[in-house]
Amino acid sequence: MSDQYKFLLTENDIPRDWYNINPDMPVNPAVTAWNAVLHPQTQEPVTPDFLAVLFPMRFIGEAVSLDRWIEIPEEVREIYKLWRPTPMIRARRLEKALDTPAHIYYKYEGVSPVGSHKPNTAVPQAFYAKQEGIAGFTTETGAGQWGSALSMAANFFGLECHVYMVKVSYHQKPYRRIIMENFGATVTASPSNKTHYGRSVLENNPDSPGSLGIAISEAVEAAVMSNGKYKYSLGSVLGPVLLHQTVIGLESLKQMEMAGEYPDVVIGCAGGGSNFAGFAFPFVHQNLTNGKNARIVAVEPTACPTLTKGKYTFDYGDTARMAPIVKMHTLGHDFVPAGIHAGGLRYHGMAPHVSALVDSGHIEAVALDQLDTFEGAMMFARAEGLFPAPESAHAVRQAINEALKAKEEGVKRVIAFNLSGHGFFDLTAYDEYNKGNLQRFEYPEAQIAESMAHLPQVTL
Ligand SMILES: *Cc1c(COP(=O)(O)O)cnc(C)c1O
């Protein structure tokens, strides 16, 4: 069919295994292996005991596994059927609007019940916790995308879910809080007086708007203090999270085959790196083992330019230095990015696997300003009818830039990007853009230099 738009799979095509990139990492395995995860106080490689306080055992097992394929439990696949497989769509109307010879495809993860890719990992994490007799999770959330995904998954398995939500978002973005509460979760504005760390932050600054790093610290503390009742759940960054997200890319490989094309460029937005890795790693696998050479591009905001301006070194995962130290691109654990609307891209660090592959040159990274990304999102929406989340808008804009470059060069190029979520709860951001209220954010050089001075002095 020459004029096909949607490439749809059946429930039978939902992958049976996740793709684990560990055995294929073309870098020193010590960098991403568990023995390069350091205890925040001793700075020695973490012990299984330390990790077992935080995470379900099966999750820890996935982090260290060197099996290329890890079976998706039947219980998880059953729940995936609620929204998977997700569609791959050729953006023909956008191609026309840009008058480009490029073919643009997007994988749309916004069809999940909570509107993003995040349930792909929330569901297996909740399943493991249930299997291991854990009462529930503590977690953090920025704008509420991760919190609503985990609340839904916890509700499916009859688990408790206690969410520390960055205070500024708690007050500005009530809709996702309501979704979490509808699923039976408790939602606490962070910094809160429920934890030692939250109280210490409030003592110093009663008006603290909070940050993702602070909320992670509160959630980790609450799990550690629960005597095993609760585990801590993270929605990005860690190896097993990237693993769970590979259903996106594995489906996409099949869908590109249905379309009779293979991407020259593969694009995703990167906050902690999970939707990017989930979409891109199966294509990286093809590059590494099957003679393909697609360009793989991670897109981040100029206001939080972790991959393009950060340092590839050891740093803490959270502000209070309670979470493990890992080797990653970082802007410093106490870096607090400007309040851009792509809240999900405001993390100071990056998934160690993504960082290592950028460092080794297997992945490219670019930073885009929020004004440019909203402009791209509007072009996309007016052509395709769909409003991307401000995070996803970074991938959209990069795809548009690649398509315009192809036009300039007069070449047909196949561009595939991941549209990680819809923007229906982010319409205020579009309103601000329309009213001309959005600012450009340049590289916050002095602020990054300041936080870089606080990196742990690791000798490895
Ligand atoms: C959370 C989120 C992101 C950023 O997180 P990653 O782990 O980098 O994927 C991107 N897009 C959407 C829609 C999100 O909800």
Ligand as a Chemical Component Dictionary entry (heavy atoms), coordinates in Angstrom:
data_LIG
# 
_chem_comp.id                   LIG 
_chem_comp.type                 NON-POLYMER 
_chem_comp.pdbx_formal_charge   0 
_chem_comp.three_letter_code    LIG 
# 
loop_
_chem_comp_atom.comp_id 
_chem_comp_atom.atom_id 
_chem_comp_atom.alt_atom_id 
_chem_comp_atom.type_symbol 
_chem_comp_atom.charge 
_chem_comp_atom.model_Cartn_x 
_chem_comp_atom.model_Cartn_y 
_chem_comp_atom.model_Cartn_z 
_chem_comp_atom.pdbx_ordinal 
LIG C1 C1 C 0 9.117  11.082 32.022 1  
LIG C2 C2 C 0 8.997  11.403 30.603 2  
LIG C3 C3 C 0 10.129 11.618 29.801 3  
LIG C4 C4 C 0 11.533 11.635 30.334 4  
LIG O1 O1 O 0 11.968 10.465 30.957 5  
LIG P1 P1 P 0 12.939 9.432  30.238 6  
LIG O2 O2 O 0 13.286 8.457  31.297 7  
LIG O3 O3 O 0 14.133 10.184 29.734 8  
LIG O4 O4 O 0 12.167 8.813  29.149 9  
LIG C5 C5 C 0 9.942  11.864 28.457 10 
LIG N1 N1 N 0 8.711  11.924 27.911 11 
LIG C6 C6 C 0 7.593  11.729 28.659 12 
LIG C7 C7 C 0 6.255  11.818 28.002 13 
LIG C8 C8 C 0 7.707  11.451 30.016 14 
LIG O5 O5 O 0 6.607  11.250 30.748 15 
# 
loop_
_chem_comp_bond.comp_id 
_chem_comp_bond.atom_id_1 
_chem_comp_bond.atom_id_2 
_chem_comp_bond.value_order 
_chem_comp_bond.pdbx_ordinal 
LIG C1 C2 SING 1  
LIG C2 C3 SING 2  
LIG C2 C8 DOUB 3  
LIG C3 C4 SING 4  
LIG C3 C5 DOUB 5  
LIG C4 O1 SING 6  
LIG O1 P1 SING 7  
LIG P1 O2 DOUB 8  
LIG P1 O3 SING 9  
LIG P1 O4 SING 10 
LIG C5 N1 SING 11 
LIG N1 C6 DOUB 12 
LIG C6 C7 SING 13 
LIG C6 C8 SING 14 
LIG C8 O5 SING 15 
# 
